[in-house]
Amino acid sequence: MQYPTLLTKQKVLYVLVTGLLSNMVVAQDAPSLEITATGSKEATQSILTPTKVLQGDELLNKLGTTLGATLANELGVTATGYGAGSSRPVIRGLEGARVQILQNGLSVGDVSNISQDHAVANNMQNTHQIEILRGAAALLYGSGSSGGLVNVINDRILTTLPDRPSGAINTSYETVNNGRAGALELDNAFGSVAVHVDTAINNANNYRIPGNSTQSQGEPAGGWTVPEAGNGGNNYSGKLPNSFSNQNNLGVGVSYIGQSGYTGVSVERLNNNYGIPTPEGGSINQSQNRYDLQHQTRDPFAGFSSFKFSAANSNYIHTEFNSSYEAQALWKNTANEARVELEHKPIAGWKGTFGAQTTAASLNATEVGTGSYAIVPQTKTNSNALFWIEEGKWKSLQGNLGLRYNNVSQNPNTATLLEPVTESPSGSLTPEITLQNRKFNLLSYSAGGLWNYATGQGAGVAYTVSQRAPSAQELYSYGAHESTATFAIGNPNLAKETSHNLEFNIQKTSGLVRGKASVYANRFNNYIYGFYTGQSVPDTKNFSVVVAQQAAATIKGVEGELTYNWREQGLGSRVFADASQGTFDAGGNLPLQPAPRLGAELAHQKNGWLANATYIYSYQQNRLANWEIGPAPSYNLLNAGISYTERIKDVNWTLYMNLKNLLNEQIRYATTPMAVRLYAPQPGRSLMVGLRGAF
């Protein structure tokens, strides 16, 4: 199937919007049924700062081994896919450094934004809530999140005293990869001290795939073979080599809770060993120690409702191994972050938060054995920021303002020797770069308005300008990277990247029929991307030379959904669609852009039973950058699940069964770099059975 034209996308939006408007009158006064399971909620000002919150049963049903897999089918969100071990969310066609990942409001402290084969240092099994923030809300935490921001909340530091011991237990088994998972968490109070303990383990072997690993001429969606001369015999069926994943973590939190606030600390140890399913093969052994401190005082002094201080220290390390399990590179990242927030009481209809944040990180990647740098020289990054967010409401109108100033410095070890290597039989060398310290002043701001023209119905507009400093790898990379099959070369002269995002929204949030639709345009000045030069380096397995460049670019998109009685007793349904496309203003397509999707969900909940089914059609993506090989094939994804919950004494026990990829389709995400997309599809048909209890 061909990529839909702009007219087709307009039709999709027209159907969603007109369907929403046509139902507003008939459903306006329909009674709202009692909610029996906690699910997805939208912030009351979601038009201004579109916020998706995953929690409760909805989060449990969608939970994957990675953050990307958990969010992959949310509206406007797709994912990268390096096997089962590494996957980050892609929001409205943007990923990496443009989608900041937080844990409890502070940076996760890993190196997942450097390359897609680096896993996010978050364990999903003990996650309580995932927030997706855009616009002014994102400016509370960072200036570079032009795509959005994802905050993973585990409630490790308790803010209220449990009135009795409580906790949860979960265990499951999955057929496609012989996956075994288990998780446990406990909360209790000892006087004014609250204690939390959580642990989880998730072990999975290589997973089964439909058809062959390399998309080749005999398969209907492709019609091409990569490389042209074949894949050196690395064309697999059945189990996909190096697609395994083994995770475990332990977390402890202790907090003192008084009448006016709380003070708490927590510590976490995370281990993750997973495969890299490229033709070269390999694996990564990842670990992280993280320490958090939080303090909040309510009504600290006149005019203010809250003072909050939070800080975190993360010590991250991972070792990259080749297919012979020989250590090749050692990556370390030490990150320290602290922030203060003051929330003032309403003034003339406005209430808001202002504060300051400071971050210091030290990245060090070395080759095992030689001790020389690996891809990126040792670099220290420092960031200091001030932020201010305001929200106001006057009868049927709402307003939202956000402002953030950041000063960012990138300081590489300028004594590092970058050695050019031969890139062609003619003897030419890779382009040289000169390491230099860089400083960037960033100013980001957002403004929006919402008109509630009827109860539970509104239309709004939001405009956000977001500035981002180039990351260390974009500035200073110089070396071969096996997991992406590239020789990456940075550009120390890159300018700051600026995005201008304009969005129009409409929503209905009450009644049996609800919905929302958005149309947006995100224009970039100095968009940073990796340009494939067409050259290769024989000294490094003929890896493609990729150079960091900048250009003006624009991403345009539409998305919307309609729901009927969703997440409530009885029958519920949901239909949704999203499409975005990024182009260079001078012509050509941005790389790694998601394909448009259409989807539908159906659920029925009654007397402890919950049954659901989800169908998603992803169009073929043939609007690729001129150096990308494709197209990325279309696919049909069908998932289903059923669960039964029964309260036995003081424990709610839930027995569940989830069926994934029921059609056994070969799924290759257009947002995954070619080194994996062309050789490693997502898992085939799978059955997961499990038991969880909450008390």
C-alpha positions as CSV (number, residue, x, y, z in Angstrom):
1,M,0.0,0.0,0.0
2,Q,1.3,3.4,-0.9
3,Y,1.9,6.2,1.6
4,P,-1.3,8.3,2.0
5,T,-1.4,11.6,0.2
6,L,-1.9,14.9,2.0
7,L,-5.6,14.7,0.8
8,T,-5.9,11.3,2.5
9,K,-4.5,12.6,5.8
10,Q,-6.9,15.5,5.6
11,K,-9.8,13.1,5.1
12,V,-8.7,11.1,8.2
13,L,-8.7,14.3,10.3
14,Y,-12.0,15.4,8.8
15,V,-13.7,12.1,9.7
16,L,-12.3,12.3,13.3
17,V,-13.2,16.0,13.8
18,T,-16.7,15.8,12.2
19,G,-17.5,12.6,14.0
20,L,-16.5,14.3,17.3
21,L,-18.6,17.4,16.6
22,S,-21.6,15.4,15.5
23,N,-21.6,13.5,18.7
24,M,-21.1,16.4,21.0
25,V,-24.8,17.4,21.1
26,V,-26.3,13.9,21.3
27,A,-23.8,12.8,24.1
28,Q,-23.5,16.0,26.0
29,D,-26.0,15.1,28.7
30,A,-25.5,11.3,28.7
31,P,-24.9,10.0,32.2
32,S,-21.3,9.1,33.1
33,L,-21.0,5.6,34.4
34,E,-18.9,4.8,37.5
35,I,-15.3,4.2,36.8
36,T,-14.3,0.8,38.2
37,A,-10.7,0.6,37.1
38,T,-8.1,3.3,37.1
39,G,-6.9,4.0,33.5
40,S,-5.7,6.8,31.3
41,K,-6.5,10.3,32.4
42,E,-6.0,13.6,30.6
43,A,-4.9,16.8,32.4
44,T,-7.7,19.3,32.7
45,Q,-5.7,21.7,30.6
46,S,-4.7,19.0,28.0
47,I,-5.4,21.3,25.1
48,L,-2.7,23.7,26.3
49,T,-0.2,21.2,27.5
50,P,-1.3,17.8,26.0
51,T,-0.6,15.4,28.8
52,K,-1.1,11.6,28.6
53,V,-1.0,9.7,31.8
54,L,-0.8,5.9,31.8
55,Q,-1.5,4.2,35.1
56,G,-3.6,1.5,36.7
57,D,-5.0,-1.3,34.7
58,E,-4.2,0.4,31.4
59,L,-0.5,0.7,32.2
60,L,-0.5,-3.0,33.4
61,N,-2.1,-4.2,30.2
62,K,0.4,-2.2,28.0
63,L,3.5,-2.8,30.1
64,G,6.5,-4.0,28.1
65,T,10.1,-4.8,28.9
66,T,11.2,-1.4,27.6
67,L,9.8,2.2,27.8
68,G,9.5,2.3,24.0
69,A,7.6,-0.9,23.8
70,T,5.2,0.3,26.6
71,L,4.3,3.5,24.8
72,A,4.6,2.4,21.1
73,N,0.9,2.4,20.4
74,E,-0.1,5.7,22.2
75,L,-1.5,8.5,20.1
76,G,1.4,10.3,18.4
77,V,4.0,8.0,19.9
78,T,5.9,5.2,18.2
79,A,9.2,3.5,19.2
80,T,12.6,2.4,18.1
81,G,13.3,-1.3,18.1
82,Y,16.7,-2.8,18.8
83,G,15.4,-6.3,19.6
84,A,13.8,-6.8,23.1
85,G,16.5,-5.0,25.1
86,S,16.5,-1.4,23.8
87,S,13.6,0.8,22.7
88,R,13.0,4.5,23.2
89,P,9.7,6.4,22.5
90,V,9.5,8.5,19.3
91,I,7.1,11.4,19.7
92,R,5.6,13.1,16.6
93,G,8.6,12.0,14.5
94,L,11.3,13.1,17.0
95,E,13.5,11.0,19.2
96,G,16.9,10.8,21.0
97,A,17.9,14.1,22.6
98,R,14.6,15.7,21.5
99,V,12.6,13.4,23.8
100,Q,13.9,13.8,27.3
101,I,13.4,10.8,29.7
102,L,12.9,11.5,33.4
103,Q,12.6,9.3,36.5
104,N,10.4,10.9,39.2
105,G,11.0,14.4,37.7
106,L,14.8,14.2,37.3
107,S,16.9,13.0,34.4
108,V,17.3,9.2,34.1
109,G,21.1,9.7,33.8
110,D,21.9,7.1,31.2
111,V,23.3,7.4,27.6
112,S,20.2,6.2,25.7
113,N,19.9,9.5,23.9
114,I,23.3,9.0,22.3
115,S,22.4,5.9,20.3
116,Q,19.3,3.7,19.9
117,D,21.2,0.5,20.9
118,H,21.7,2.0,24.4
119,A,18.7,1.0,26.6
120,V,16.9,3.4,28.9
121,A,17.9,2.8,32.5
122,N,14.4,2.3,33.7
123,N,12.8,-0.9,34.9
124,M,9.2,-1.1,33.8
125,Q,8.0,-3.8,36.2
126,N,7.6,-1.5,39.2
127,T,6.4,1.6,37.3
128,H,3.3,3.2,38.7
129,Q,2.7,6.0,36.2
130,I,4.1,7.3,32.9
131,E,3.4,10.9,31.9
132,I,3.9,12.3,28.4
133,L,4.3,16.1,28.5
134,R,4.5,18.7,25.8
135,G,4.4,22.5,25.6
136,A,4.7,24.6,28.7
137,A,4.6,21.5,31.0
138,A,7.8,20.2,29.4
139,L,9.6,23.5,30.1
140,L,9.5,22.7,33.8
141,Y,12.1,20.1,33.2
142,G,14.1,20.9,30.0
143,S,14.5,23.2,27.1
144,G,15.4,20.7,24.4
145,S,12.3,18.5,24.4
146,S,10.9,19.7,21.1
147,G,9.2,16.3,20.7
148,G,8.0,16.0,24.2
149,L,9.0,14.6,27.6
150,V,8.4,11.3,29.3
151,N,8.4,11.1,33.1
152,V,8.4,7.6,34.6
153,I,7.1,7.5,38.2
154,N,7.8,4.6,40.6
155,D,6.7,6.3,43.9
156,R,9.8,4.9,45.6
157,I,9.9,7.9,47.9
158,L,6.5,7.9,49.6
159,T,4.8,11.2,50.3
160,T,2.0,10.0,52.5
161,L,2.0,7.5,55.4
162,P,0.4,4.1,54.5
163,D,-2.4,3.3,57.0
164,R,-1.5,-0.4,56.8
165,P,1.1,-2.6,55.0
166,S,0.4,-2.7,51.3
167,G,2.1,-3.9,48.2
168,A,1.8,-5.9,44.9
169,I,3.2,-9.1,43.4
170,N,3.3,-10.0,39.7
171,T,4.6,-13.0,37.8
172,S,4.2,-13.9,34.1
173,Y,5.4,-16.2,31.3
174,E,5.6,-15.5,27.6
175,T,5.9,-18.1,24.8
176,V,7.6,-16.2,22.0
177,N,10.9,-15.8,24.0
178,N,10.5,-18.2,26.9
179,G,10.2,-15.0,29.0
180,R,9.9,-15.2,32.8
181,A,9.1,-12.1,34.8
182,G,8.4,-11.4,38.4
183,A,8.0,-8.3,40.5
184,L,7.4,-7.5,44.2
185,E,6.9,-4.2,46.1
186,L,6.0,-3.4,49.7
187,D,5.0,-0.2,51.5
188,N,4.7,0.2,55.3
189,A,4.9,2.9,58.0
190,F,6.8,2.9,61.3
191,G,5.5,5.9,63.2
192,S,6.2,8.9,60.9
193,V,8.6,7.0,58.7
194,A,7.4,5.4,55.5
195,V,9.4,2.6,53.9
196,H,9.2,1.3,50.3
197,V,10.9,-1.8,48.8
198,D,10.6,-3.0,45.2
199,T,12.4,-5.6,43.2
200,A,11.9,-7.1,39.7
201,I,13.4,-9.6,37.4
202,N,12.7,-10.2,33.7
203,N,14.6,-12.9,31.7
204,A,13.9,-13.6,28.1
205,N,15.7,-15.7,25.5
206,N,16.0,-14.9,21.8
207,Y,12.5,-14.4,20.4
208,R,10.8,-16.1,17.4
209,I,10.2,-14.1,14.2
210,P,7.8,-14.6,11.3
211,G,9.6,-15.5,8.0
212,N,13.2,-14.5,7.6
213,S,15.2,-11.9,9.5
214,T,16.5,-10.2,6.3
215,Q,13.8,-8.6,4.2
216,S,14.6,-9.9,0.8
217,Q,13.3,-10.1,-2.8
218,G,10.9,-13.0,-2.1
219,E,8.9,-11.0,0.5
220,P,5.9,-9.0,-0.7
221,A,6.5,-5.8,1.2
222,G,10.1,-5.2,0.0
223,G,11.4,-6.2,-3.4
224,W,15.0,-5.6,-2.5
225,T,17.9,-7.3,-0.8
226,V,20.3,-5.5,1.6
227,P,23.1,-5.5,0.9
228,E,22.7,-6.2,-2.8
229,A,25.2,-9.1,-2.7
230,G,23.3,-10.6,0.2
231,N,23.9,-10.7,4.0
232,G,26.8,-13.0,4.3
233,G,24.6,-15.9,5.3
234,N,23.1,-14.0,8.2
235,N,19.5,-14.6,7.1
236,Y,17.7,-16.3,9.9
237,S,14.3,-17.9,10.6
238,G,12.8,-19.1,13.9
239,K,14.8,-17.6,16.7
240,L,16.5,-14.3,16.0
241,P,20.1,-14.3,17.3
242,N,21.1,-11.6,19.9
243,S,17.5,-10.7,20.6
244,F,17.6,-11.8,24.3
245,S,17.1,-9.5,27.3
246,N,17.8,-10.1,31.0
247,Q,16.9,-7.4,33.6
248,N,16.8,-7.1,37.4
249,N,16.6,-4.3,39.9
250,L,16.3,-3.5,43.6
251,G,15.0,-0.2,45.0
252,V,14.6,1.0,48.6
253,G,13.0,4.3,49.7
254,V,12.7,5.8,53.2
255,S,10.8,9.1,54.0
256,Y,9.9,11.1,57.0
257,I,6.4,12.5,56.7
258,G,5.1,15.3,58.9
259,Q,2.1,17.5,58.9
260,S,3.6,20.1,56.6
261,G,5.5,17.9,54.2
262,Y,8.0,15.1,53.8
263,T,11.7,14.4,53.3
264,G,12.8,11.2,51.6
265,V,15.8,9.3,50.1
266,S,16.0,6.3,47.8
267,V,18.6,4.1,46.2
268,E,18.3,1.8,43.2
269,R,20.5,-0.8,41.6
270,L,19.6,-1.7,38.0
271,N,21.2,-4.5,35.8
272,N,20.4,-5.2,32.2
273,N,22.1,-7.6,29.8
274,Y,20.7,-7.6,26.3
275,G,21.6,-8.6,22.7
276,I,22.0,-6.3,19.6
277,P,20.4,-8.1,16.6
278,T,22.6,-6.7,13.8
279,P,24.4,-8.8,11.2
280,E,27.6,-8.3,13.2
281,G,25.8,-9.3,16.4
282,G,26.9,-8.4,19.9
283,S,25.4,-7.5,23.3
284,I,25.5,-4.8,26.0
285,N,25.9,-5.4,29.8
286,Q,24.4,-2.3,31.6
287,S,24.2,-1.3,35.2
288,Q,23.4,1.8,37.2
289,N,23.4,3.0,40.8
290,R,21.0,5.8,41.5
291,Y,20.4,7.9,44.6
292,D,17.5,10.3,45.0
293,L,16.6,13.0,47.6
294,Q,13.3,14.8,47.8
295,H,11.9,17.3,50.2
296,Q,8.6,19.2,50.1
297,T,7.1,21.8,52.5
298,R,3.5,22.8,52.0
299,D,2.5,26.5,52.7
300,P,6.2,27.4,53.5
301,F,5.4,31.1,53.8
302,A,2.8,33.7,52.9
303,G,1.7,33.7,49.3
304,F,3.2,30.3,48.4
305,S,1.6,26.9,48.6
306,S,4.6,24.6,48.1
307,F,8.4,24.5,48.2
308,K,10.1,21.4,46.7
309,F,13.7,20.4,46.5
310,S,14.9,17.3,44.6
311,A,18.3,15.9,43.7
312,A,19.7,12.8,42.1
313,N,23.1,11.1,41.5
314,S,23.4,8.5,38.8
315,N,26.4,6.3,38.2
316,Y,25.9,4.6,34.9
317,I,28.1,2.0,33.2
318,H,27.8,-0.4,30.2
319,T,30.2,-2.7,28.4
320,E,29.7,-3.5,24.7
321,F,30.6,-7.0,23.5
322,N,31.1,-8.4,20.0
323,S,29.5,-11.6,18.7
324,S,32.4,-13.6,20.3
325,Y,31.5,-12.1,23.8
326,E,34.8,-10.1,23.8
327,A,34.6,-6.7,25.5
328,Q,35.0,-3.9,23.0
329,A,34.0,-0.6,24.6
330,L,33.3,0.7,28.1
331,W,30.9,3.6,28.6
332,K,30.5,5.5,31.8
333,N,28.3,8.5,32.7
334,T,28.1,10.2,36.0
335,A,25.3,12.6,36.4
336,N,24.3,15.0,39.2
337,E,21.1,17.0,39.2
338,A,19.3,19.3,41.6
339,R,16.2,21.5,41.3
340,V,14.1,23.8,43.5
341,E,10.5,24.7,42.8
342,L,8.2,27.3,44.4
343,E,4.5,27.2,43.7
344,H,2.6,30.4,44.4
345,K,-1.0,30.8,45.3
346,P,-3.5,32.3,42.8
347,I,-3.0,36.0,41.9
348,A,-5.7,37.6,39.7
349,G,-6.7,34.2,38.4
350,W,-3.1,33.0,37.8
351,K,-1.2,30.3,39.6
352,G,2.1,28.9,38.8
353,T,5.6,27.5,39.6
354,F,9.1,29.0,39.2
355,G,12.4,27.6,40.1
356,A,16.0,26.7,39.2
357,Q,17.8,23.6,38.1
358,T,21.4,22.6,37.7
359,T,22.9,19.5,36.0
360,A,26.5,18.2,35.7
361,A,27.4,15.1,33.7
362,S,30.7,13.4,32.8
363,L,30.7,11.0,29.8
364,N,33.6,8.7,29.2
365,A,33.7,6.0,26.5
366,T,36.9,4.0,26.1
367,E,38.1,1.0,24.1
368,V,38.8,-2.1,26.2
369,G,42.4,-3.0,26.1
370,T,43.8,0.2,24.5
371,G,42.1,2.7,26.8
372,S,41.7,5.2,23.9
373,Y,38.3,6.9,23.4
374,A,35.5,5.0,21.8
375,I,33.3,7.1,19.4
376,V,33.1,10.1,21.7
377,P,36.0,11.7,23.6
378,Q,35.6,12.3,27.3
379,T,33.1,15.2,27.7
380,K,31.8,17.1,30.6
381,T,28.4,18.8,30.2
382,N,27.0,21.5,32.6
383,S,23.6,23.1,32.5
384,N,22.0,25.8,34.6
385,A,18.4,26.8,34.2
386,L,15.7,29.1,35.4
387,F,12.0,28.4,34.7
388,W,8.6,29.9,35.2
389,I,5.2,28.4,34.3
390,E,1.8,30.1,34.8
391,E,-1.8,29.0,34.3
392,G,-4.9,31.1,34.5
393,K,-8.7,30.6,34.3
394,W,-11.4,33.1,33.7
395,K,-14.9,31.7,33.2
396,S,-14.8,29.9,29.9
397,L,-11.2,30.9,29.0
398,Q,-7.9,29.4,30.1
399,G,-4.4,30.6,29.5
400,N,-1.0,29.1,29.9
401,L,2.5,30.6,29.8
402,G,5.9,29.1,30.1
403,L,9.5,30.4,30.1
404,R,12.9,28.7,30.5
405,Y,16.4,30.0,30.2
406,N,19.3,27.5,30.0
407,N,23.0,28.0,29.9
408,V,24.8,24.8,28.6
409,S,28.5,24.1,28.2
410,Q,30.1,21.2,26.5
411,N,33.7,20.6,27.4
412,P,35.5,17.7,25.7
413,N,39.0,16.5,26.6
414,T,40.8,18.6,23.9
415,A,44.0,16.5,24.3
416,T,42.2,13.5,22.8
417,L,43.9,12.4,19.5
418,L,41.3,11.8,16.7
419,E,43.0,9.7,14.1
420,P,41.6,9.9,10.5
421,V,41.2,6.5,8.8
422,T,41.2,5.3,5.2
423,E,37.7,5.5,3.7
424,S,38.3,4.3,0.2
425,P,40.8,2.3,-1.9
426,S,42.1,5.6,-3.3
427,G,43.6,6.5,0.0
428,S,41.4,9.5,1.1
429,L,40.8,10.0,4.8
430,T,37.8,10.6,6.9
431,P,37.2,14.4,7.5
432,E,39.1,15.8,10.4
433,I,37.5,17.7,13.2
434,T,39.0,19.9,15.9
435,L,37.8,19.5,19.5
436,Q,36.7,22.8,21.2
437,N,34.7,23.9,24.2
438,R,31.3,25.2,23.4
439,K,28.7,27.3,25.3
440,F,25.1,27.9,24.4
441,N,22.5,30.3,25.8
442,L,19.0,28.9,25.3
443,L,15.6,30.6,25.7
444,S,12.4,28.6,25.3
445,Y,8.9,29.7,25.9
446,S,5.3,28.7,25.4
447,A,1.9,30.3,25.3
448,G,-1.6,28.8,24.8
449,G,-5.3,29.5,25.1
450,L,-8.4,27.4,25.5
451,W,-12.0,28.3,25.0
452,N,-14.5,26.1,26.8
453,Y,-17.4,26.9,24.6
454,A,-19.6,24.3,26.3
455,T,-19.4,22.0,29.3
456,G,-16.6,19.5,28.7
457,Q,-15.9,20.9,25.2
458,G,-13.1,23.1,24.2
459,A,-10.9,24.4,21.4
460,G,-7.4,25.8,21.8
461,V,-4.2,26.9,20.3
462,A,-0.6,26.5,21.7
463,Y,2.7,27.9,20.4
464,T,6.0,26.7,21.8
465,V,9.6,27.8,20.9
466,S,12.1,25.3,22.2
467,Q,15.9,25.7,21.9
468,R,18.4,22.8,22.2
469,A,22.1,22.7,22.5
470,P,23.9,20.1,20.4
471,S,24.8,17.0,22.4
472,A,28.3,15.7,23.0
473,Q,28.0,13.0,20.3
474,E,26.6,15.5,17.7
475,L,29.6,17.8,18.4
476,Y,32.5,15.4,18.9
477,S,31.8,11.9,17.7
478,Y,34.6,10.4,15.7
479,G,34.7,6.6,15.2
480,A,33.0,3.4,14.2
481,H,29.8,2.2,15.9
482,E,29.1,-1.5,15.2
483,S,25.5,-1.4,16.5
484,T,24.5,1.2,13.8
485,A,27.0,0.0,11.2
486,T,28.3,3.6,10.8
487,F,31.4,5.6,11.2
488,A,30.1,8.7,13.0
489,I,31.7,12.1,12.6
490,G,30.5,15.1,14.7
491,N,30.7,18.8,14.0
492,P,32.1,21.0,16.7
493,N,30.8,24.1,15.0
494,L,27.1,23.2,15.2
495,A,24.7,26.0,16.3
496,K,21.8,25.6,18.7
497,E,18.7,24.0,17.3
498,T,15.4,25.9,17.5
499,S,11.9,24.5,17.0
500,H,8.7,26.6,16.5
501,N,5.7,24.4,17.2
502,L,2.1,25.6,16.5
503,E,-0.8,23.4,17.4
504,F,-4.6,23.6,17.1
505,N,-6.8,21.3,19.2
506,I,-10.4,20.4,19.8
507,Q,-11.6,18.1,22.5
508,K,-14.7,16.7,24.3
509,T,-14.1,15.4,27.8
510,S,-17.5,14.5,29.2
511,G,-20.4,12.2,28.3
512,L,-20.4,8.7,26.8
513,V,-18.7,9.8,23.6
514,R,-15.5,11.7,24.0
515,G,-12.7,12.7,21.7
516,K,-9.8,15.0,20.7
517,A,-8.1,16.0,17.5
518,S,-4.9,18.0,16.8
519,V,-3.2,19.5,13.8
520,Y,0.3,20.8,14.2
521,A,3.4,22.1,12.4
522,N,6.9,22.1,14.0
523,R,9.4,24.2,12.1
524,F,13.1,23.8,12.9
525,N,16.0,26.2,12.4
526,N,19.3,24.3,12.3
527,Y,17.8,20.9,12.6
528,I,20.7,18.5,13.5
529,Y,20.8,15.2,11.7
530,G,23.3,12.5,10.6
531,F,24.0,12.7,6.9
532,Y,25.1,9.5,5.1
533,T,27.9,10.7,2.7
534,G,27.8,7.6,0.5
535,Q,31.3,6.8,1.5
536,S,32.4,3.8,3.6
537,V,35.5,2.8,5.7
538,P,37.1,-0.5,4.7
539,D,39.1,-0.5,7.9
540,T,35.8,-0.8,9.9
541,K,33.8,-3.4,7.9
542,N,32.9,-0.9,5.2
543,F,30.7,1.0,7.7
544,S,28.9,4.0,6.2
545,V,30.4,7.5,7.0
546,V,27.7,9.6,8.8
547,V,28.5,13.3,9.4
548,A,26.5,15.7,11.7
549,Q,24.9,18.5,9.7
550,Q,22.2,21.1,10.1
551,A,19.4,22.4,7.9
552,A,16.0,24.0,8.1
553,A,13.2,21.4,8.4
554,T,9.5,21.1,9.2
555,I,7.4,18.3,10.7
556,K,3.6,18.5,10.1
557,G,1.1,16.1,11.5
558,V,-2.5,15.3,12.5
559,E,-3.8,13.0,15.2
560,G,-7.1,12.3,16.8
561,E,-9.3,9.8,18.7
562,L,-12.9,9.1,19.5
563,T,-14.0,7.0,22.5
564,Y,-17.3,5.5,23.7
565,N,-17.7,4.6,27.3
566,W,-13.9,4.0,27.5
567,R,-12.4,2.5,30.6
568,E,-15.8,2.1,32.3
569,Q,-18.3,-0.8,33.1
570,G,-19.8,-2.5,30.1
571,L,-18.8,-2.1,26.5
572,G,-16.2,0.5,25.5
573,S,-14.6,1.4,22.2
574,R,-11.9,3.6,20.8
575,V,-10.8,4.6,17.2
576,F,-7.7,6.7,16.6
577,A,-5.3,7.8,13.9
578,D,-2.0,9.7,13.6
579,A,0.2,10.8,10.8
580,S,3.3,13.0,10.6
581,Q,5.9,13.7,8.0
582,G,9.2,15.6,8.3
583,T,10.9,17.3,5.4
584,F,13.9,19.5,4.8
585,D,12.9,22.9,3.6
586,A,15.3,22.6,0.8
587,G,13.7,19.3,-0.3
588,G,13.9,15.7,0.7
589,N,12.6,13.8,3.7
590,L,13.9,13.7,7.3
591,P,15.3,10.3,8.3
592,L,13.6,7.8,10.7
593,Q,10.1,9.2,10.3
594,P,7.1,7.1,11.6
595,A,4.5,5.8,9.2
596,P,0.9,6.9,9.5
597,R,-1.4,4.6,11.5
598,L,-5.1,3.8,12.0
599,G,-6.3,1.8,15.0
600,A,-9.3,0.6,16.9
601,E,-9.8,-0.9,20.4
602,L,-12.7,-2.7,21.9
603,A,-13.1,-3.6,25.6
604,H,-15.8,-5.1,27.8
605,Q,-15.7,-5.0,31.6
606,K,-18.2,-6.6,34.0
607,N,-18.2,-8.6,37.3
608,G,-14.4,-8.8,37.5
609,W,-13.9,-9.8,33.9
610,L,-12.0,-7.5,31.4
611,A,-11.6,-8.4,27.8
612,N,-10.0,-6.2,25.2
613,A,-8.7,-6.3,21.6
614,T,-6.6,-3.8,19.7
615,Y,-6.0,-3.5,16.0
616,I,-3.5,-1.2,14.4
617,Y,-2.7,-0.7,10.7
618,S,0.6,1.0,10.0
619,Y,1.0,2.2,6.4
620,Q,4.1,1.5,4.3
621,Q,6.7,4.3,4.8
622,N,8.2,5.1,1.5
623,R,8.9,8.8,2.2
624,L,12.5,8.2,3.3
625,A,15.6,10.3,3.4
626,N,17.5,9.8,0.2
627,W,20.2,7.7,1.9
628,E,17.7,5.4,3.6
629,I,16.9,2.0,2.0
630,G,13.3,1.0,1.9
631,P,10.4,1.2,2.0
632,A,9.6,0.2,5.5
633,P,6.8,-2.3,5.1
634,S,3.2,-1.8,6.2
635,Y,1.8,-4.2,8.8
636,N,-1.3,-5.2,10.7
637,L,-1.0,-5.6,14.5
638,L,-3.7,-7.4,16.4
639,N,-3.4,-7.8,20.1
640,A,-6.0,-9.2,22.6
641,G,-6.3,-9.9,26.3
642,I,-8.6,-11.2,29.0
643,S,-8.4,-11.1,32.7
644,Y,-10.4,-11.9,35.8
645,T,-10.1,-10.2,39.2
646,E,-11.3,-11.7,42.5
647,R,-10.8,-10.4,46.0
648,I,-9.7,-13.2,48.4
649,K,-9.5,-12.0,51.9
650,D,-7.4,-8.7,51.7
651,V,-5.8,-9.4,48.3
652,N,-7.2,-8.5,44.8
653,W,-5.9,-11.4,42.6
654,T,-5.9,-11.0,38.8
655,L,-5.3,-13.8,36.4
656,Y,-4.6,-12.5,32.9
657,M,-3.7,-13.7,29.4
658,N,-2.4,-11.5,26.6
659,L,-2.1,-12.4,23.0
660,K,0.4,-10.3,21.0
661,N,0.8,-10.1,17.2
662,L,-2.0,-12.6,16.7
663,L,-1.6,-12.4,12.9
664,N,2.1,-13.2,13.2
665,E,3.0,-10.2,11.0
666,Q,6.5,-9.2,10.2
667,I,6.9,-5.8,11.9
668,R,9.7,-3.4,11.1
669,Y,9.6,0.1,12.5
670,A,10.5,2.9,10.1
671,T,11.9,4.8,13.2
672,T,14.7,2.2,13.7
673,P,18.1,2.7,12.0
674,M,18.7,0.6,8.9
675,A,21.3,-1.6,10.7
676,V,18.5,-3.2,12.6
677,R,15.3,-2.4,10.6
678,L,16.6,-4.3,7.6
679,Y,17.8,-7.4,9.5
680,A,15.7,-7.7,12.7
681,P,11.9,-7.7,12.7
682,Q,9.9,-7.5,15.9
683,P,8.7,-10.6,17.7
684,G,6.1,-12.9,16.1
685,R,2.9,-14.3,17.6
686,S,3.0,-14.7,21.4
687,L,1.0,-15.7,24.4
688,M,1.6,-14.3,27.8
689,V,-0.1,-15.6,31.0
690,G,0.4,-14.2,34.4
691,L,-0.9,-13.6,37.9
692,R,-0.8,-10.4,39.9
693,G,-2.0,-9.5,43.4
694,A,-2.5,-6.2,45.2
695,F,-3.1,-5.7,48.9
